[in-house]
Amino acid sequence: MECPHLEQSVIVDSSKLRSQAGPLYCNACRTHKSPWLCLSCGLVHCGRYVNGHSKGHQESHPKHLVCIDASLVAYCYECDDNIINDTADGKIQAVRNILLERERALDSSMNASLEPPSKQMKLTTASEENSSSQSHPKLAGLRNLGNTCFMNSVLQSLSNIQDFCFYFRHLPAIAPPTNGPRTNQYHTRQSKPEDVCLVEEFRKTISDLSESKVTAVSPDALFSALWKVAPMFRGYQQQDAHEFMRYLLDRLHHELDTLVGQKNGDSTTIVNRMFGGVLRNEVDCLECRQKYVKHDPFLDLSLGIPEKFVRRTKSKEKDVGVCRLRDCLSHFCDLEELSESEQYLCEKCRQRQRSTKKFFLRDLPQVLCLHLKRFRYSTSVRSKLDMFVQFPLEGLDLSQFMVSGDETPTRSTLYDLSAVVVHHGSGVGCGHYTAYGHSAKAGGWFHFNDSTVTWSTPDAVSNSKAYLLFYRQRPLPHANKV
């Protein structure tokens, strides 16, 4: 959007900004989350959905309408939109250049690379330290744009699925489907949904994460595109990471199907090729014993936590043991009698009858995404199940949940963990998301907390309270043999 308020509001002294150093912190609460710099006075305050000091500053100074955040996006409070134009003498671009210089200075002052934590103290030579430093490249974080940790944690998890990211990094750039020239890199409220290509913004974000030499990448263009195509994610409220992941994968699949699949006469995309599996759903009528079989495709599985572990947590019962991921999978696949409101319409009996349901895994995906249903909703109460669920880092075996048969399996039933999304906090619609990911490039586990990326350990990962788990299928031992 072209803002008409720039000449009156953008009057900050650039030379004063150039003399300052260090990261941007809120002038009121000293938080580094979502910092916004006022382009009238140069003061920095946090975004409206952190502690709201930037909005409060503007309300107490009504003429201070324009500000810019650490991702270099300029915004006008009066227009309530991102800004694409500049003052006649280019003041906004001058501020962007200064902020970029400060970021480069910060990057150069930090350690040359992240160093993995050692399990035990040992003496090393200077040459060994230098070799270790060079062998572990730095990974980029994602800036928090205001309660966007739900998005950042999922993006970082997907970025550690190597084949998936390889596809998008090598995908040709996709021009926006618009009749006129594109003059703005950001999607505004004036953009039409059909002009937005989430595949292209995702491709650029994944490429930036892979190739960036800065400590943090800003996903603002992707987030802005998301606002346009998915109204439920508009604003800066905390969102659910699982809902975002499901929407993102569905949208990427449908856009790729339109862009690539229809040209080839095939609706298979990288999304359902890697994440897609098939469930066998068996329903038995308890009256006439008729069996009904249906096959349901899935991109992820939502697993409930067995009630015995929930009751144990609330009543402090003993001897139940630790809830394991296998318990949740068994609970999902176990034989279940359908409630009265869900009774199956039996074609043979010609009426709804008492019936049972059981799931089997028929076709396994290359990437198995498991969602632990930690949030419970009722008419009066929203709560979180915060108990620990034990999960394996390697060798998750799904063979006992498969459809039984004598045929030789064509794909492995063993999976190794690639990434975990963790929700911190006890509230629904609040708290904070982070992710753990195993980087093939760096050769170890990392903790992704928005802009901050640190080395982690297998113990730290396995002790986390997982919300989303991404498992990668192992190849069969004979898969590469001729």
Disulfide bonds with the S-S distance in Angstrom:
none
